[in-house]
Amino acid sequence: MNTKEPIWTKPFISLFLTNLSVFIVFYGLVSTLPLYAKDALSRTDEEAGLLMTIFLVSAIIVRPFSGKLLDIVGKRKMLMISLFFYLICTVLYYFITPFAGLLALRFFQGIWFSIVTTAAGSLAADIVPKTRRGAGLGYFVMSTNLAVVVGPFIALYVIQSYSYDALFILMSALMIIGAFVALLIPQVEIKTEEIKSKGFTWNDLFEKKAMPIAFLASLIAFSYASVLSYLSIYAQEKGLLPLASFFFVVFAAVMLITRPFTGRIFDEKGPAYILIPGFLLFFFGLFILSFMNSPVLFLIAGAFVGLGYGALVPSMQTLAIQSTTHQRSGYATATFFTLFDSGLAVGSYVLGIVAVQMGYRNVYMLSGFLVFAVLALYIFIIRKRHS
């Protein structure tokens, strides 16, 4: 009788918890630093927005080089180094109050966020059984999905009930725990006969085999920026701001509930059985958002968006990693996140212009039609490969 290789091993659980702490800090600060800039530092909305922009800019600049860094230094060692500096940056929020210093800190932290997430994603690909990579990486991405809800929920509660200083202390404590747990991750480097070159070539910046699926993922990220960046403003416009946090609770809940099934289907039947329904669900979720005018429709949209996004992103990341050799998993992971982060950054900017000119309803309608266009492109690619 064939027995499935286990996914939830001690190394995997340790990496899961470390990644969870990194993203709780990320999403917690994303949701509260703009408020901190406005309330505590008396800055404008535009200046507050720079805190997210400069973080993404540094992450995008460094991301292409992170695969090579993992190759030269080692994945586990680079994970520990980047965790250390990410932790130091988190602690420094408590001490740095000048806005210029805060911007510099965000830029520096974005660098280490880029490296630590690339290292964690690449190590996850090495740790999970090859035959269960779709399910394994899907479970790993659940750590990010949990953080989407837990990070903002904790951060907003702390600043409303206590203070921003208390928030920075709590975020630092979480990162200390995450870094400590990472010490339990064993060395899982993949041996290769290639001699590691210390020079940089195009292949050291991007994994070309992962580019097609990473490009599609960047378009999905562009559409997702409408949810990540503007949902609270849209909800406030509709008089539903108190339900915004519940939107993300529903969003995360449906992803967690369906993850075991989608991962198994991906491994047993193939990616198309997950991606095509994922595109359609994401499209319907954004389309419902564009027309929603009641709490019920708002939460139904959250369920559809969660189902679609939760099916698409882990599957696309898995496909990017599977497109190349095991030794190149770090480069594939870096390529995927470089394009994904770029789509998120460009989407936040472009959709902000659309919101000003045409309103938030059209932001979600446009995002939905883009997802539908990506679905059509994906089906075209599949048919071309099988023709």
C-alpha positions as CSV (number, residue, x, y, z in Angstrom):
1,M,0.0,0.0,0.0
2,N,1.4,3.4,-1.0
3,T,1.6,5.9,1.8
4,K,1.8,9.6,1.1
5,E,5.0,11.4,2.3
6,P,4.1,13.7,5.1
7,I,4.0,17.5,4.6
8,W,3.7,18.7,8.2
9,T,7.1,17.7,9.3
10,K,9.0,19.7,12.1
11,P,11.1,21.6,9.5
12,F,8.0,22.6,7.6
13,I,6.1,23.6,10.7
14,S,9.1,25.8,11.8
15,L,9.3,27.4,8.4
16,F,5.5,28.0,8.4
17,L,5.6,29.7,11.7
18,T,8.6,31.8,10.8
19,N,6.9,33.0,7.6
20,L,3.7,33.7,9.5
21,S,5.5,36.0,11.9
22,V,7.2,37.8,9.0
23,F,3.9,38.5,7.2
24,I,2.0,39.4,10.4
25,V,4.5,42.1,10.9
26,F,4.3,43.1,7.3
27,Y,0.5,43.3,7.1
28,G,0.2,44.7,10.6
29,L,2.5,47.6,9.7
30,V,0.9,48.1,6.3
31,S,-2.5,48.7,7.9
32,T,-1.3,51.0,10.7
33,L,1.8,53.0,9.5
34,P,-0.3,55.3,7.3
35,L,-2.4,56.1,10.4
36,Y,0.8,56.5,12.5
37,A,2.2,59.0,9.9
38,K,-1.0,61.0,9.9
39,D,-2.0,60.9,13.6
40,A,1.4,60.8,15.4
41,L,3.6,62.6,12.8
42,S,1.0,65.0,11.3
43,R,1.7,63.9,7.7
44,T,-0.5,64.2,4.6
45,D,-2.3,61.2,2.9
46,E,0.3,61.4,0.1
47,E,3.2,61.2,2.5
48,A,1.6,58.4,4.4
49,G,1.2,56.5,1.1
50,L,5.0,56.8,0.5
51,L,5.6,54.4,3.4
52,M,4.1,51.5,1.4
53,T,5.5,52.7,-2.0
54,I,9.2,53.0,-0.8
55,F,8.9,49.5,0.9
56,L,7.8,47.9,-2.4
57,V,10.3,49.8,-4.4
58,S,13.3,48.4,-2.4
59,A,11.8,44.9,-2.4
60,I,11.3,44.9,-6.2
61,I,14.9,46.3,-6.8
62,V,16.5,43.6,-4.6
63,R,14.3,40.6,-5.4
64,P,16.0,39.7,-8.7
65,F,19.4,39.4,-7.0
66,S,18.0,37.3,-4.1
67,G,18.1,34.1,-6.0
68,K,21.9,34.5,-6.6
69,L,22.4,35.4,-3.0
70,L,20.7,32.2,-1.9
71,D,22.9,30.3,-4.3
72,I,26.2,31.8,-3.0
73,V,25.5,32.1,0.7
74,G,23.1,29.2,1.2
75,K,19.3,29.3,1.7
76,R,19.2,28.6,5.4
77,K,22.1,30.9,6.2
78,M,20.5,33.7,4.1
79,L,17.2,33.1,5.8
80,M,18.8,33.7,9.2
81,I,20.7,36.8,8.1
82,S,17.7,38.4,6.5
83,L,15.5,37.5,9.6
84,F,18.1,39.2,11.8
85,F,18.0,42.5,9.9
86,Y,14.2,42.3,9.4
87,L,13.9,42.0,13.2
88,I,16.3,44.9,13.8
89,C,14.2,47.1,11.5
90,T,11.0,46.1,13.3
91,V,12.6,47.1,16.7
92,L,13.8,50.4,15.3
93,Y,10.2,51.6,14.7
94,Y,10.0,52.2,18.4
95,F,13.0,54.6,18.3
96,I,12.8,56.4,15.0
97,T,10.3,59.3,14.9
98,P,11.5,61.7,12.1
99,F,9.5,61.0,8.9
100,A,12.7,61.0,6.8
101,G,14.1,58.4,9.1
102,L,11.0,56.3,8.9
103,L,11.1,56.3,5.1
104,A,14.7,55.2,5.2
105,L,13.8,52.4,7.6
106,R,11.0,51.3,5.3
107,F,13.3,51.2,2.4
108,F,15.9,49.2,4.4
109,Q,13.3,46.8,5.7
110,G,11.9,46.2,2.2
111,I,15.3,44.9,1.2
112,W,15.3,42.2,3.9
113,F,11.6,41.4,3.4
114,S,12.4,40.6,-0.2
115,I,15.3,38.3,0.7
116,V,13.6,36.6,3.7
117,T,10.4,35.8,1.7
118,T,12.4,34.5,-1.2
119,A,14.5,32.3,1.0
120,A,11.5,31.0,2.9
121,G,9.6,30.2,-0.3
122,S,12.6,28.4,-1.8
123,L,13.3,26.4,1.4
124,A,9.6,25.4,1.4
125,A,10.0,24.0,-2.1
126,D,13.0,22.0,-0.9
127,I,11.3,20.7,2.3
128,V,8.0,19.5,0.9
129,P,7.8,16.1,-0.9
130,K,8.2,16.5,-4.6
131,T,5.1,14.4,-5.3
132,R,3.0,16.6,-3.1
133,R,4.5,20.0,-4.0
134,G,1.2,21.5,-5.1
135,A,-0.4,20.7,-1.7
136,G,2.7,21.4,0.3
137,L,3.4,24.9,-1.1
138,G,-0.3,25.6,-0.9
139,Y,-0.2,24.9,2.8
140,F,2.9,27.0,3.1
141,V,1.1,30.0,1.5
142,M,-1.6,29.6,4.1
143,S,0.9,31.3,6.5
144,T,0.6,34.4,4.4
145,N,-3.2,34.0,4.1
146,L,-3.5,33.9,7.9
147,A,-1.3,36.9,8.3
148,V,-3.6,38.9,5.9
149,V,-6.2,38.7,8.7
150,V,-4.2,38.3,11.9
151,G,-1.7,41.2,11.2
152,P,-4.2,44.0,10.6
153,F,-6.6,42.6,13.2
154,I,-4.0,42.6,16.0
155,A,-2.3,45.9,14.9
156,L,-5.6,47.9,14.7
157,Y,-6.7,46.5,18.0
158,V,-3.4,47.5,19.7
159,I,-3.3,51.0,18.4
160,Q,-7.0,51.6,19.4
161,S,-6.7,50.0,22.8
162,Y,-3.1,50.9,23.8
163,S,-0.6,52.9,21.7
164,Y,1.7,52.8,18.7
165,D,4.6,52.1,21.0
166,A,2.8,49.0,22.2
167,L,2.3,48.0,18.6
168,F,6.0,48.3,17.8
169,I,6.9,46.3,20.9
170,L,4.4,43.5,20.1
171,M,5.6,43.3,16.4
172,S,9.2,43.1,17.7
173,A,8.3,40.3,20.1
174,L,6.6,38.3,17.3
175,M,9.7,38.6,15.1
176,I,11.9,37.4,18.0
177,I,9.7,34.3,18.2
178,G,9.8,33.9,14.4
179,A,13.6,34.1,14.3
180,F,13.9,31.7,17.2
181,V,11.7,29.1,15.5
182,A,13.8,29.4,12.4
183,L,16.7,28.0,14.3
184,L,14.9,24.6,14.2
185,I,15.0,24.5,10.4
186,P,17.7,22.1,9.3
187,Q,20.1,22.5,6.5
188,V,18.4,21.3,3.3
189,E,20.7,22.5,0.6
190,I,20.4,20.7,-2.7
191,K,23.8,19.5,-3.8
192,T,24.8,20.4,-7.4
193,E,27.8,19.6,-9.5
194,E,27.8,23.2,-10.9
195,I,30.5,25.5,-9.7
196,K,28.9,28.6,-8.3
197,S,29.9,31.7,-10.2
198,K,30.1,35.0,-8.3
199,G,29.5,37.0,-11.4
200,F,26.0,38.1,-12.3
201,T,24.3,37.2,-15.6
202,W,20.7,37.5,-16.8
203,N,20.1,34.0,-15.6
204,D,21.2,35.0,-12.1
205,L,18.5,37.7,-12.1
206,F,15.5,35.9,-13.6
207,E,14.6,32.3,-14.3
208,K,13.3,32.6,-17.8
209,K,11.3,29.3,-17.6
210,A,9.3,30.8,-14.8
211,M,8.6,34.1,-16.6
212,P,5.4,33.2,-18.4
213,I,3.5,32.1,-15.3
214,A,5.1,34.9,-13.2
215,F,3.8,37.4,-15.8
216,L,0.2,36.1,-15.5
217,A,0.6,36.3,-11.7
218,S,1.7,39.9,-12.0
219,L,-1.6,40.7,-13.8
220,I,-3.5,38.9,-11.0
221,A,-1.5,41.0,-8.5
222,F,-2.5,44.2,-10.4
223,S,-6.2,43.3,-9.9
224,Y,-5.6,42.2,-6.3
225,A,-4.2,45.7,-5.6
226,S,-7.8,47.0,-5.8
227,V,-8.6,44.8,-2.7
228,L,-5.4,45.3,-0.8
229,S,-5.1,49.1,-1.3
230,Y,-8.6,50.4,-1.6
231,L,-11.1,48.1,0.0
232,S,-11.4,50.1,3.3
233,I,-11.9,53.4,1.4
234,Y,-14.6,51.8,-0.8
235,A,-16.3,50.2,2.2
236,Q,-16.3,53.6,3.9
237,E,-17.8,55.1,0.8
238,K,-20.6,52.5,0.9
239,G,-21.2,53.0,4.7
240,L,-19.8,49.5,5.4
241,L,-16.4,50.3,7.0
242,P,-17.1,48.3,10.2
243,L,-17.5,45.2,8.0
244,A,-14.1,45.7,6.3
245,S,-12.3,43.5,8.8
246,F,-15.0,40.8,8.4
247,F,-14.4,40.9,4.7
248,F,-10.9,39.7,5.3
249,V,-12.0,37.1,7.9
250,V,-14.3,35.6,5.3
251,F,-11.6,36.0,2.7
252,A,-9.1,34.0,4.8
253,A,-11.6,31.5,6.1
254,V,-12.6,30.2,2.6
255,M,-9.0,29.9,1.6
256,L,-8.1,27.8,4.7
257,I,-11.2,25.6,4.3
258,T,-10.6,24.9,0.6
259,R,-6.8,24.6,0.7
260,P,-6.6,20.9,1.4
261,F,-8.9,20.1,-1.5
262,T,-7.3,22.5,-4.0
263,G,-3.8,21.3,-3.3
264,R,-4.8,17.7,-3.7
265,I,-6.6,18.4,-7.0
266,F,-3.6,20.3,-8.3
267,D,-1.3,17.3,-7.6
268,E,-3.7,14.6,-8.9
269,K,-5.5,16.2,-11.8
270,G,-3.3,19.1,-12.9
271,P,-3.1,22.9,-12.5
272,A,-5.9,23.7,-15.1
273,Y,-8.5,22.1,-12.8
274,I,-7.6,24.7,-10.1
275,L,-6.6,27.8,-12.2
276,I,-9.6,28.0,-14.5
277,P,-12.2,27.9,-11.6
278,G,-9.9,30.2,-9.7
279,F,-9.9,32.8,-12.4
280,L,-13.7,32.6,-12.7
281,L,-14.2,32.9,-8.9
282,F,-11.9,35.9,-8.6
283,F,-13.6,37.5,-11.5
284,F,-17.1,37.1,-10.0
285,G,-15.8,38.3,-6.6
286,L,-14.5,41.6,-8.1
287,F,-17.6,42.0,-10.2
288,I,-19.9,41.6,-7.2
289,L,-17.7,44.1,-5.3
290,S,-18.3,46.6,-8.1
291,F,-22.1,46.4,-7.7
292,M,-22.4,45.6,-4.0
293,N,-24.6,47.8,-1.9
294,S,-25.4,45.7,1.2
295,P,-23.5,43.9,3.9
296,V,-24.5,40.5,2.5
297,L,-23.2,41.2,-1.0
298,F,-20.0,42.6,0.6
299,L,-19.2,39.4,2.5
300,I,-20.3,37.2,-0.4
301,A,-17.8,39.1,-2.6
302,G,-15.2,38.4,0.1
303,A,-15.9,34.7,-0.2
304,F,-15.5,34.7,-4.0
305,V,-12.4,36.8,-3.9
306,G,-10.9,34.5,-1.2
307,L,-11.7,31.4,-3.2
308,G,-10.3,32.7,-6.4
309,Y,-7.2,34.4,-5.0
310,G,-6.5,31.4,-2.7
311,A,-6.7,29.0,-5.7
312,L,-4.6,31.1,-8.1
313,V,-1.6,32.5,-6.2
314,P,-0.3,29.2,-4.5
315,S,-0.9,27.3,-7.8
316,M,1.0,29.9,-9.9
317,Q,3.9,29.9,-7.4
318,T,4.1,26.1,-7.6
319,L,4.0,26.2,-11.4
320,A,6.8,28.8,-11.4
321,I,9.0,26.5,-9.2
322,Q,8.1,23.4,-11.1
323,S,9.0,25.0,-14.4
324,T,12.7,24.7,-13.6
325,T,15.2,22.4,-11.8
326,H,15.3,21.9,-8.1
327,Q,18.6,23.7,-8.0
328,R,17.0,26.8,-9.6
329,S,14.0,27.0,-7.2
330,G,15.4,30.1,-5.5
331,Y,15.7,31.9,-8.8
332,A,12.2,30.8,-9.8
333,T,10.8,32.0,-6.5
334,A,12.6,35.3,-6.8
335,T,11.3,35.8,-10.4
336,F,7.7,35.0,-9.3
337,F,7.8,37.5,-6.4
338,T,9.6,40.2,-8.5
339,L,6.8,40.2,-11.1
340,F,4.1,39.7,-8.5
341,D,5.3,42.7,-6.3
342,S,5.7,44.8,-9.5
343,G,2.1,44.0,-10.5
344,L,0.9,45.0,-7.0
345,A,2.9,48.2,-7.0
346,V,1.8,49.3,-10.5
347,G,-1.8,48.2,-9.7
348,S,-1.9,50.3,-6.6
349,Y,-0.8,53.4,-8.5
350,V,-2.8,53.0,-11.7
351,L,-6.0,51.9,-9.9
352,G,-5.6,55.0,-7.6
353,I,-5.8,57.2,-10.7
354,V,-8.8,55.2,-12.0
355,A,-10.5,55.7,-8.6
356,V,-10.0,59.5,-8.8
357,Q,-11.2,59.8,-12.4
358,M,-14.0,57.2,-12.5
359,G,-14.8,56.1,-8.9
360,Y,-14.1,52.9,-7.0
361,R,-16.9,50.9,-8.6
362,N,-15.1,51.1,-11.9
363,V,-11.8,50.1,-10.2
364,Y,-13.3,46.8,-9.3
365,M,-15.1,46.4,-12.6
366,L,-11.8,47.0,-14.4
367,S,-9.9,44.6,-12.1
368,G,-12.5,41.9,-12.8
369,F,-12.3,42.3,-16.5
370,L,-8.5,42.1,-16.3
371,V,-8.8,38.7,-14.5
372,F,-11.2,37.5,-17.2
373,A,-8.7,38.6,-19.8
374,V,-5.9,36.6,-18.0
375,L,-8.2,33.6,-18.0
376,A,-8.6,33.9,-21.8
377,L,-4.8,34.2,-22.2
378,Y,-4.2,31.2,-20.0
379,I,-6.7,29.0,-22.0
380,F,-5.0,30.2,-25.3
381,I,-1.6,29.2,-23.9
382,I,-3.0,25.7,-22.9
383,R,-4.5,25.1,-26.3
384,K,-1.4,26.2,-28.1
385,R,0.7,23.8,-26.1
386,H,-1.6,20.9,-26.9
387,S,-2.1,21.7,-30.6
